[in-house]
């Protein structure tokens, strides 16, 4: 198996003021051990990104964004351009389940966002995942793979290699239901298989696949030795410095 560097991304969603964000970052820097081999990324709100990037300079923690506009610039009131994020973030989440389900973002929009991110030398974290209804109808694999194929339609093999795919089963986020490591690993295998069929084996062995679904410090251990899961996308737990640090430590090699 090709070596793929592990990664843990914290998605803070619409939480924390700028001062609260700064305090959390300071606590995280103290809590994070120096010998971590994985990449560690935090994704604050847009108004926090500048202060977060300043606070995290010369640290091992990187900054990411939770979303981006699908257009580079123009009359799009309230949107945030990739040009505004360039130089401050390394990763940008696109197609998060909340963006798809609450704000109605289609695969077409997600594909445009993924494309604009890679064109500006940042790495998109392309999110895919099925709802409880889709799972109950035994459509999980069909839904996830169709989302992924449509969401990366504008990307070349080289660009996919630099992208990340995050499997986040919507039915396991904040519902109390648990997606087992075996189930997540199986879906990650399907994802890698699709990438192989679309772009070839070399690309499929290089792309990093993340799992996101109510990850905790204790559950992170179960994903440590997964063959196809290379990272974790963490939601609520990333707002607590000790819990997030525990996730990183438990998932790290």
PELINWO-V611538 format. One record per residue. N is the residue number from 0. RES is the residue in one small letter. OMEGA is omega in degrees with one decimal (none if undefined). Layout:
n->{N:N}
res->{RES:RES}
omega->{OMEGA:OMEGA}
This chain:
n->{0:1:2:3:4:5:6:7:8:9:10:11:12:13:14:15:16:17:18:19:20:21:22:23:24:25:26:27:28:29:30:31:32:33:34:35:36:37:38:39:40:41:42:43:44:45:46:47:48:49:50:51:52:53:54:55:56:57:58:59:60:61:62:63:64:65:66:67:68:69:70:71:72:73:74:75:76:77:78:79:80:81:82:83:84:85:86:87:88:89:90:91:92:93:94:95:96:97:98:99:100:101:102:103:104:105:106:107:108:109:110:111:112:113:114:115:116:117:118:119:120:121:122:123:124:125:126:127:128:129:130:131:132:133:134:135:136:137:138:139:140:141:142:143:144:145:146:147:148:149:150:151:152:153:154:155:156:157:158:159:160:161:162:163:164:165:166:167:168:169:170:171:172:173:174:175:176:177:178:179:180:181:182:183:184:185:186:187:188:189:190:191:192:193:194:195:196:197:198:199:200:201:202:203:204:205:206:207:208:209:210:211:212:213:214:215:216:217:218:219:220:221:222:223:224:225:226:227:228:229:230:231:232:233:234:235:236:237:238:239:240:241:242:243:244:245:246:247:248:249:250:251:252}
res->{x:x:x:x:x:x:x:x:x:x:x:x:x:x:x:x:x:x:x:x:x:x:x:x:x:x:x:x:x:x:x:x:x:x:x:x:x:x:x:x:x:x:x:x:x:x:x:x:x:x:x:x:x:x:x:x:x:x:x:x:x:x:x:x:x:x:x:x:x:x:x:x:x:x:x:x:x:x:x:x:x:x:x:x:x:x:x:x:x:x:x:x:x:x:x:x:x:x:x:x:x:x:x:x:x:x:x:x:x:x:x:x:x:x:x:x:x:x:x:x:x:x:x:x:x:x:x:x:x:x:x:x:x:x:x:x:x:x:x:x:x:x:x:x:x:x:x:x:x:x:x:x:x:x:x:x:x:x:x:x:x:x:x:x:x:x:x:x:x:x:x:x:x:x:x:x:x:x:x:x:x:x:x:x:x:x:x:x:x:x:x:x:x:x:x:x:x:x:x:x:x:x:x:x:x:x:x:x:x:x:x:x:x:x:x:x:x:x:x:x:x:x:x:x:x:x:x:x:x:x:x:x:x:x:x:x:x:x:x:x:x:x:x:x:x:x:x:x:x:x:x:x:x}
omega->{178.1:177.7:176.0:-176.7:179.8:-178.5:174.9:-178.0:175.9:178.7:-175.4:179.7:-175.9:-178.7:173.9:170.0:178.8:177.8:178.7:177.3:179.8:179.3:179.7:179.4:179.0:177.7:179.4:-179.2:178.8:-174.4:-174.0:179.7:-174.4:-173.4:179.2:179.2:-178.4:168.0:177.6:-175.7:171.5:-179.1:178.9:172.4:-177.9:-176.6:179.7:-169.3:-178.2:-178.5:178.7:-179.0:177.0:-178.2:-175.0:176.0:179.3:174.7:-179.9:-178.9:179.9:179.6:175.1:177.1:-176.4:-173.9:175.6:175.7:179.8:177.0:-176.5:178.6:177.4:-176.4:-179.4:-174.6:175.7:-180.0:-179.9:-175.5:174.3:179.0:178.8:-176.9:-176.0:-178.9:179.9:-176.6:177.8:-177.3:175.2:177.4:175.6:176.0:176.9:-175.6:178.8:175.5:179.9:-170.2:-179.0:-174.6:172.5:179.2:-179.3:175.0:179.8:178.6:179.3:178.8:178.6:179.5:178.3:-179.3:-175.9:178.1:-178.1:179.4:179.1:170.2:170.0:-173.2:177.2:171.7:-173.0:-175.6:176.3:178.7:-176.3:177.0:178.2:179.9:179.5:177.8:-179.7:177.1:178.1:-179.4:-173.5:-176.2:-179.3:-177.8:-176.0:-177.1:177.5:175.5:-176.9:-178.4:-179.5:-175.5:179.7:-174.0:-178.0:-173.1:174.8:177.0:179.0:180.0:175.8:178.3:-179.0:-179.9:174.9:175.5:179.7:174.2:178.3:177.7:-175.4:-177.8:-178.3:-177.4:176.9:-177.4:-175.3:176.2:-173.9:171.5:-176.9:177.1:-179.0:-179.6:178.5:179.0:178.9:179.1:177.3:176.1:176.3:179.7:179.7:177.7:178.1:178.5:178.4:-179.0:-178.5:-170.4:179.9:-173.4:-177.9:178.7:-177.6:179.1:-178.1:-175.2:179.2:-179.3:-178.3:171.1:175.4:179.8:179.5:-179.6:176.7:178.6:-178.7:-178.5:-179.9:-179.1:-175.3:-179.9:-172.2:-175.0:179.3:-177.8:-172.8:-179.1:-173.8:-176.8:179.8:173.4:-169.1:179.2:-173.5:-178.0:-178.7:178.4:-179.4:-170.0:-178.3:-179.9:-179.5:178.0:178.0:177.2:-179.7:-178.9:-176.1:-179.7:-175.8:176.5:none}
